[in-house]
């Protein structure tokens, strides 16, 4: 299976990854722009999608970083991120251009914003690797999962295999595309373009173990400040995908961000299925042999 193993590379560097702290994301989309510019990702539409201020909708073949704008209208919204001070917890600002009780306002006339920059999770147990028939998908020495576009045959098997719905095919050529963790930059000691461009350090890049420690310290800090809803997502090596190479600090339930609450590697049952299929084949073969011997008798 597509499980990360320490012995895959000789003298491999520490596993690298992303920690995205959504509590300091300001929705500037600098990460989206930097990702597109460095990786030559095609533009995916310049008109508003009808979903708030978000003009990219979600991750896809032409959007490897996606900044979600989520209006939280819950009465128990965890953090007041009112405009125009978007992304600054506790700002308490009010939109003067919208009437009280408008679609984007809470009972006090304030917006409740959640913002988050999403990306491929580079799973420890990567189902996309399990199902790829050409070897186009591979695990790098940094622990990331990359698609080699010159080998991809466009079969699309990896798309339903991803528990996060990250991988997508381009309509013009049918091949699969997604975040590479800027593999070409990592090879020469540079950090990924999105992390480099982030003005608030919402996207942090580094050795995964160090990021996990830093993230827990940040959660503890927010809890001390009274933000009890702060939580980590994708950091736990004991979860259904063995932990993510890109994990998040969230200010609400994962579902609010469009993330599955309990992701599970979609190919987890493949070994058992193959074993059962093998036993069934052996049983069938034994039956054929027995029938043949019976006819001879």
N, C-alpha and C positions, 0 to 999 in steps of 0.2 A: 504494500500500500504506500501512498505518498506521504510517509511519515518522515519527519526530520530526524536524521541520525548524526551523531557527532563524528562518526568515522567516514562520512561520505567524502571528505576532502582532507588531504594531508596538510597539517599546519594551517587549518582554517582559522580565520579571525573570529572574534566573538559574534554571536548572532546579533544582527542589527535590526532595528525596527523603529516604529513611530509610536509616540504617546501624544494623543490629541486631547488637549485640555479645553473642552467646550466652554468652560466658565469664563475664558478670556478671549474667545473668538468674537471679532467685531463684524464679521460678515463682509469683509472687504473684497473677497474673492481673489486676492493676490496670488494665493496658492494655485487656483485654477488657471490663471493667466500664465504663471511661471511654468506650470506643468505642460501646458499646450505649447508654449514657446520653445522650451528645451527639447521636448520629445516630438515636435512637429505633429501634434495632434490636430486634426482638422477642426474648424469651428463647427459648432452644433446648434446654431440658431442665435440670432441677436434680438429676438423679440421676446417680450415677457410671456411666460408660460401660462399665466392665469393663476399661478401658485405663489402669491405674495410677490416678493422682489426677486424670486428665483427664476432665472431664465435658462437653467440647464436641467431641471427636473430631477435628475438622478445620475448615478454612475452608468457608464456605457462605453461602447467602443471608442467614442469620441469625447468622453468625459472621464478622465482617470482620477480626478479630484473633484468632488462636488460639495459646495457649501450650501447646506440646507437652511432655509429661513422658515422657522416654525412658529406660528402664532399660537401661544398657549393660552386658551381662554378659561382654563380650569380655575375654580375658586381657590384651589390650593396650589396655584402655580408657584414653583419653588423660588424663583428669583425674578425680581422686577427688572426687566431689560427694556424699559420704555424708550421710545424714540424721542429726540434724535440721538441720544447717547446710546446707540445700539451696542449691545454686548457688554455694557458696564453695569455689573450687579449693583442694585440699590440706588440707581440713579433717580428714580421717582419722577422722571420727566413725563409730561403729558403732551399728546399730539393736539395742538390747537386747531389744526385744519380738519379734524374729524369730530363729529358730534358725539356727546356722551351716549353710550349705549350702542355705538357703531360696531360693525362686525369685528373690528380688531381691538376693541377696548374692553377692559374689565369693568366692574361695577363702579369703580372710582374714575373711569375715563382714562385708564393707563393701559398701555400695551404690555403684554406678557410675551417676551421673546425667548426662544431657544434657537441657538445657532450652532452648527457643527460642520466641520469639514470632513467628509467621509472619503474612504479610499479602500482599495483591496486590502484584505486582512492578512494575507500571506500566512495562511494557517499552518500550524504545526502538523496536523493531519489534513493534508490537502487532497480532497476528492478529485479535483480537476487533474491532478497528476495521475491518479489511479486509472482514469478512464481515457486519457489521451492515447490514441493508437499509434501515433507517429513519433512520439518523443519530443514533440514541439514544446511542450511544457516541461520545464526542468527546475530543479532546486539549485540555487547558486551557493557559492561558498559563504555568503553572508546570511543564508537561511531564507532568503526571499524566493518567491515563485515567479518565473518569467516565461512569457510566450515568445518562441522564436518564430517570427512571422514568415521567414523564408522556408520553414518546415511545415507550418500549419496547413492542413488540407481543407479546412473549412467544414469538417464533419459536424461540429457543434456539440459533441458529446460533453464537453467541459461546461457548457452553459447551464443545463439543468443540474449538473453535479455540484455546483457551487451553492452552499447553504445561505450565502448572503446575496445572491443575485448580482454579483459584480461583473462577471465576464459577459461580453457581448460580441456580436459579429457586425462587421461593417457591411452595409448594404451593397456597396460597389464591388467588393471582392469576396465577401463571405468569410474572411478569416477572423479569428478571435483576437481581441486586443484588451489589454488592461494595464494597470500600473506595474512598472518593473522595479519600483523602489529606486529609480534612476540608476540602474545597474552600471551603466557606463561611467557615471560620476563616482560611484563607490569604488570602482576599480582603480581610480586615480586619486583616491583620498578625499573626494569632495562629498558634501552632504546633498541629499536630494533637493531638487529645485524648489519644491513647495515649502520645505522647512526653511530653506535659505531666504525665501521671499516673505515668510510670515512676520508681520511687524510686531506682533504681541507675544511671540513664542507660544502660541496656541498649539502649533505643530512642533513637537520636539523630536529630534532624531538622535540615536546613539545605541550603545549596547543594550540589548533588551532587558537584561537583568538589572542594570542601573536605572533604566526607565521605570521599571516596575517599582523599585524602591522610591524613586522620586515621586511617582504617581501616588503611592500610598501616603507619603508625607503631605502631598497637596490635599488629598481627601481629608486627612486628619486636621489640616489647617482650616479648611472650609467648615468642618464640623465644629471646630472651636469658635468659629465666627457665626455659628448659628445656622449654617446652610446644611441642615441635616439630610437633605435629599441627595447630596453629592455621592456618587458611587462610581466604581470602576466597571468597565465592560470589556470583556475579551482578554483580561490579564491573567486569568486563572489557568495554569497548565492542566488542571483536573477537569476542565469543562469538556463539552462534547466534541471540540475540535483540537483539544490539546493545548489550548491557548493560542492567541493570535499574535502575529508579528507586528500588527498595528492595532492598538487598543485605545480606549477612550475613557475620559472622565465625563460622566453625564450628569445632568441636573433634573432628570425625570426618568420614568420607566423607558427601557429600550424601545418599546413600541412607539413612543412619541417621536422617536427619531427614525422610524421605519426600519429598525433593527430587530431581528428575531430574538425573543427573550431567552431561548435555550437552544442555540445552534448546535447541530449534530452533524458530524461528517457523514455525507450521504452514502458513502460506500462502506460503512462500518460492517454491514452484514455480508459483504462479498466473500470473505474467506469461508464462512459457514455455508453460504450458498454453493460455492464450488465444491466443498466437501460433500454436501448432500447430493449434488449432481454427480460427483465421482462415485459415490456409493450406489446411486441409482444405476449408473452405467455398468458398474461391476455386477450388480444384481441382474441386469438385463443380459449381460454377456454370459453369466453363469446359467441363466435360464435357457439361452440359445444352445449352449454347449450340452446341457442336460437333455434338451429336446433332441438334439442331434444323436447323442448316444442312445437315447431311447428308441429312435427309429432304426438304428443299426442293430439293436438287440432284437 
